[in-house]
Every structure is written in structure tokens, then in C-alpha cells.
């Protein structure tokens, strides 16, 4: 009887049909490794150049690649073209600034030629600085009737020539209205409304008549807070009543800061 019971117990033990869960050990190991990898990636996500280079070189070595000792930013074929990296593998910001300046110069020349074809080249003033290309509409009376935000026929012709060029680029455009320091007259409560209304009319013309993409354009009012000339002379007052069209540079700030030196414009502190 005892032998029979033992045989039956052995048969029950060997005949169980529970699933084999040994795979869970390997799966847990893989999850642990992945978690460690993500923790390391998160730890270097603060753009610590030294840590990033160490991680990049370690991963490269792990995949059988030779450690070049160079950071990812200067690797040929990636973000930065080889011609914009000096002999030490450091990005040459001057080259980028020069390329951006040439691009803005080309844009300026296209606008000038379009205006000159209609004899309107003297109605604007061009300045290339750290913001980009500023097109100053010279003399508010040329573009607006006295104490009015309505564009004159000459303004339409000037903006038509400028707009034809702006349609072909992707830069953002800031239209900025300014006024002199004299008290605003009816129907404008302050110079904010007057300068803002004029900037808005210019922005609307570029968008509605010239087809410049609306999301690229904004209108800003500066009232009399940013005069370019001090004094109460007729010339000074006229200079401060203006609308500027700023075609903004697409470069990053550290590159744009080098542009004024290339154009001869004063560097702002």
C-alpha cells in the first residue's frame, strides 16, 4: 500500500501541466538594462558636452566604431557642414554670420532694384543689423495723410514692390509704428493708437494684397518711446514719425550678434 501511494505521488509531481516561466527572468534582465539606459540618457540630457561626448564614444565603441575624440556637433555629414568648422573642429560662427549677411544683402538688393524700377528708391532706408534687414519708410507724410492711418497711393506702390520680394522668403516680418513726441490729435486718443494703426495698415497690405503669409507678419506700436532723433525741429519730428519693416534674421542670437560688425552698423549693448 505504501509503495502504491509513493508511486501515485511521484506520478502527480511529474505530470503537472503548469507553464514554464523561466522566460520571465530574461525579460526582467532586459527591462532592467533598458531602464539603466534611459536613466543615463536622462542624466546627460542637460547638454553637458563632456558627458555627451563620453556617452557617444562609449556607444560607438560598443558598436565597434573607433573613438574619434570629437563631439557630435562637428561630425562630418551631420548638422554643421564641414566648411563651417575650423581646423580644430570648432564651429566657425563668423562664417555663418557672413553667410547670413550675404543673404540679407541679396534681399536688400532685390528690394532696391524693384523700387528703382519705379523711381521709388529714395522712399526707403535700408539697415542691416543684428535683427536682420530693416526697411524704414522714410517720411510718414509720404505713406500716410496727416493724422491718418490711410495709405497713400505712393505707399501702395512702395509696399507692392517690397511685398513682391517678401513673398519669396520665409523670414518673419515685424512692422513697427513710431510717432513723434507731440500730443496726439483727434480721432486718436494717444500716439499708441496712431502709430499702431499705421503699422497695422502696412501689415494688412502685405498680407491681404501681396500674399505674405499671415503667421509670419506682426504689427507693433512703439508710440513715441523710441525716437531716432532728439529735438523739436521739423526734420527731427519727421524722422521720428516712421514705420519700419524688419525682415528678421533666421539665425540664432550668437550668430546675429556678429552681423553688425560685418555691415558697419553699431553693436547694441
C-alpha positions as CSV (number, residue, x, y, z in Angstrom):
1,X,0.0,0.0,0.0
2,X,2.8,2.4,0.9
3,X,4.6,1.7,-2.4
4,X,1.4,2.4,-4.3
5,X,1.0,5.7,-2.6
6,X,4.5,6.7,-3.3
7,X,4.2,5.9,-7.0
8,X,1.0,7.9,-7.2
9,X,2.6,10.9,-5.5
10,X,5.6,10.7,-7.9
11,X,3.2,10.5,-10.9
12,X,1.3,13.6,-9.7
13,X,4.5,15.6,-9.2
14,X,5.9,14.7,-12.7
15,X,2.7,15.1,-14.5
16,X,1.7,18.8,-13.6
17,X,0.9,21.0,-16.6
18,X,1.8,24.4,-15.2
19,X,3.5,26.8,-17.7
20,X,7.3,27.2,-17.8
21,X,8.0,30.8,-16.5
22,X,11.8,30.8,-16.8
23,X,11.5,33.4,-19.6
24,X,10.4,36.0,-17.0
25,X,14.0,36.1,-15.7
26,X,15.4,37.0,-19.0
27,X,12.7,39.6,-19.6
28,X,13.3,41.2,-16.2
29,X,17.0,41.4,-17.0
30,X,16.2,43.2,-20.4
31,X,13.8,45.6,-18.7
32,X,16.5,46.5,-16.1
33,X,19.1,47.2,-18.8
34,X,16.7,49.4,-20.7
35,X,15.8,51.3,-17.6
36,X,19.5,51.9,-16.9
37,X,20.0,53.1,-20.5
38,X,17.1,55.6,-20.1
39,X,18.5,56.9,-16.8
40,X,21.8,57.5,-18.4
41,X,20.2,59.3,-21.3
42,X,18.2,61.5,-19.0
43,X,21.3,62.3,-16.9
44,X,23.1,63.7,-19.9
45,X,20.0,65.5,-21.3
46,X,21.2,68.7,-19.8
47,X,23.6,69.1,-22.7
48,X,26.7,68.6,-20.7
49,X,29.1,68.5,-23.7
50,X,31.7,66.4,-21.8
51,X,29.2,63.8,-20.7
52,X,27.6,63.7,-24.1
53,X,30.9,63.0,-25.8
54,X,31.8,60.3,-23.3
55,X,28.4,58.6,-23.9
56,X,28.7,58.9,-27.6
57,X,32.2,57.5,-27.7
58,X,31.2,54.7,-25.3
59,X,28.2,53.7,-27.5
60,X,30.4,54.0,-30.6
61,X,33.0,51.7,-29.1
62,X,30.3,49.2,-28.1
63,X,29.1,49.0,-31.7
64,X,32.7,48.5,-33.0
65,X,33.4,52.1,-34.1
66,X,36.6,53.9,-33.5
67,X,36.6,56.7,-30.9
68,X,37.4,59.8,-32.8
69,X,37.6,62.0,-29.7
70,X,35.3,64.6,-31.4
71,X,31.9,65.8,-30.3
72,X,28.8,65.1,-32.2
73,X,28.4,68.8,-33.2
74,X,31.4,68.7,-35.5
75,X,31.0,65.3,-37.1
76,X,31.2,65.5,-40.9
77,X,27.8,65.0,-42.5
78,X,25.7,66.0,-39.5
79,X,24.2,69.3,-38.5
80,X,27.2,71.5,-39.4
81,X,28.7,71.5,-42.9
82,X,32.5,70.8,-42.9
83,X,33.2,74.2,-44.4
84,X,31.8,75.9,-41.3
85,X,34.2,74.0,-39.0
86,X,37.8,75.2,-38.4
87,X,40.9,73.1,-38.3
88,X,40.4,72.4,-34.6
89,X,36.9,71.0,-35.1
90,X,35.2,74.1,-33.6
91,X,32.2,75.7,-35.3
92,X,33.1,78.9,-37.1
93,X,30.3,81.4,-36.2
94,X,31.9,84.1,-38.3
95,X,31.3,82.0,-41.5
96,X,27.7,81.6,-40.5
97,X,27.3,85.3,-39.8
98,X,28.9,86.2,-43.1
99,X,26.6,83.8,-45.0
100,X,23.6,85.4,-43.2
101,X,24.8,88.9,-44.0
102,X,25.1,88.0,-47.7
103,X,21.6,86.6,-47.7
104,X,20.2,89.8,-46.2
105,X,22.3,91.9,-48.6
106,X,20.8,90.0,-51.5
107,X,17.3,90.6,-50.1
108,X,18.1,94.3,-49.8
109,X,19.3,94.5,-53.4
110,X,16.2,92.8,-54.7
111,X,14.0,95.3,-52.9
112,X,16.1,98.3,-54.1
113,X,16.0,97.1,-57.7
114,X,12.2,96.6,-57.5
115,X,11.8,100.2,-56.1
116,X,14.3,101.7,-58.5
117,X,12.4,100.3,-61.5
118,X,9.6,102.7,-60.5
119,X,11.8,105.5,-59.3
120,X,10.9,104.9,-55.7
121,X,14.3,104.0,-54.3
122,X,14.5,107.2,-52.2
123,X,11.4,106.4,-50.3
124,X,13.0,103.8,-48.0
125,X,16.2,103.5,-46.0
126,X,17.9,100.1,-45.5
127,X,19.9,99.0,-42.5
128,X,21.3,95.5,-41.8
129,X,21.9,94.8,-38.1
130,X,21.6,92.1,-35.5
131,X,17.9,91.8,-36.0
132,X,18.0,91.4,-39.8
133,X,17.1,93.8,-42.6
134,X,15.3,96.9,-41.5
135,X,13.4,98.8,-44.3
136,X,12.5,102.2,-43.0
137,X,9.6,104.0,-44.7
138,X,11.1,107.5,-45.0
139,X,8.8,110.4,-44.1
140,X,5.4,109.4,-42.7
141,X,3.7,112.0,-44.9
142,X,4.9,110.0,-48.0
143,X,2.9,107.0,-46.9
144,X,0.0,108.5,-44.8
145,X,-2.1,111.5,-44.9
146,X,-1.7,113.9,-42.0
147,X,-3.0,112.5,-38.7
148,X,-4.3,109.4,-40.6
149,X,-3.7,105.7,-40.9
150,X,-4.8,105.5,-44.5
151,X,-2.1,104.5,-47.0
152,X,-1.4,107.0,-49.9
153,X,-1.2,105.8,-53.5
154,X,2.6,106.1,-53.3
155,X,2.6,103.9,-50.2
156,X,0.7,101.3,-52.2
157,X,3.4,101.3,-54.9
158,X,6.3,101.1,-52.5
159,X,4.7,98.3,-50.5
160,X,3.8,96.4,-53.7
161,X,7.5,96.4,-54.7
162,X,8.6,95.3,-51.2
163,X,5.9,92.7,-50.9
164,X,6.8,91.1,-54.2
165,X,10.2,90.3,-52.6
166,X,8.9,89.2,-49.2
167,X,6.6,86.6,-50.7
168,X,9.6,84.7,-51.9
169,X,11.3,84.3,-48.5
170,X,10.4,82.6,-45.2
171,X,11.7,85.2,-42.7
172,X,9.3,86.6,-40.1
173,X,8.3,90.2,-40.7
174,X,7.8,92.8,-37.9
175,X,6.0,96.0,-38.9
176,X,6.7,98.7,-36.3
177,X,5.0,102.0,-36.0
178,X,6.5,105.1,-34.3
179,X,5.3,108.6,-33.6
180,X,6.9,111.9,-32.6
181,X,6.5,113.2,-29.0
182,X,3.7,115.7,-29.7
183,X,0.3,115.0,-28.2
184,X,-2.0,113.0,-30.5
185,X,-4.9,114.7,-32.1
186,X,-8.5,113.5,-32.6
187,X,-9.6,110.8,-33.5
188,X,-6.6,109.2,-31.8
189,X,-6.5,109.2,-28.0
190,X,-2.8,108.7,-27.9
191,X,0.2,108.2,-30.1
192,X,-0.1,104.5,-29.4
193,X,-3.3,104.3,-31.5
194,X,-1.8,106.4,-34.3
195,X,1.5,104.5,-34.6
196,X,-0.2,101.2,-34.1
197,X,-2.9,101.9,-36.7
198,X,-0.3,102.8,-39.3
199,X,1.7,99.7,-38.6
200,X,-1.4,97.6,-38.9
201,X,-2.3,99.1,-42.2
202,X,1.1,98.3,-43.6
203,X,0.9,94.7,-42.2
204,X,-2.6,94.2,-43.7
205,X,-1.4,95.4,-47.1
206,X,1.5,93.0,-47.1
207,X,-0.8,90.1,-46.1
208,X,-4.0,90.9,-48.0
209,X,-2.6,92.5,-51.2
210,X,0.8,90.9,-51.5
211,X,0.1,87.4,-50.2
212,X,2.7,87.4,-47.5
213,X,1.8,84.6,-45.1
214,X,-0.2,86.0,-42.1
215,X,1.6,83.9,-39.4
216,X,4.9,85.4,-40.5
217,X,3.7,89.0,-40.0
218,X,3.1,91.0,-36.8
219,X,2.3,94.7,-36.2
220,X,3.7,96.6,-33.2
221,X,3.2,100.1,-31.8
222,X,6.0,101.9,-30.1
223,X,4.3,105.3,-29.9
224,X,7.0,108.0,-29.2
225,X,9.1,105.8,-27.0
226,X,11.9,105.1,-29.5
227,X,12.9,108.4,-31.2
228,X,15.9,108.2,-33.6
229,X,16.5,112.0,-33.4
230,X,16.2,114.3,-30.4
231,X,14.8,117.8,-30.7
232,X,11.7,119.7,-31.9
233,X,12.9,120.7,-35.4
234,X,10.8,119.8,-38.4
235,X,13.4,117.4,-39.5
236,X,13.6,115.7,-36.1
237,X,9.9,115.3,-35.8
238,X,9.6,114.0,-39.3
239,X,12.3,111.4,-38.7
240,X,10.5,110.1,-35.6
241,X,7.2,109.7,-37.4
242,X,8.0,106.4,-39.2
243,X,7.1,102.8,-39.9
244,X,9.9,100.2,-40.0
245,X,9.5,96.9,-41.8
246,X,12.0,94.5,-40.1
247,X,12.8,91.3,-42.0
248,X,14.1,89.2,-39.2
249,X,17.2,87.0,-39.4
250,X,16.6,83.3,-39.1
251,X,20.0,82.7,-37.4
252,X,20.4,82.2,-33.7
253,X,21.4,85.0,-31.3
254,X,25.1,84.3,-31.0
255,X,25.4,84.4,-34.8
256,X,23.3,87.5,-35.3
257,X,25.4,89.4,-32.7
258,X,28.3,89.2,-35.2
259,X,26.3,90.8,-38.1
260,X,26.7,94.5,-37.2
261,X,30.5,94.2,-37.4
262,X,30.1,92.9,-41.0
263,X,27.7,95.7,-42.0
264,X,29.4,98.5,-40.2
265,X,26.3,99.1,-38.0
266,X,26.8,99.9,-34.3
267,X,26.7,97.0,-32.0
268,X,24.0,97.3,-29.4
269,X,24.9,96.5,-25.8
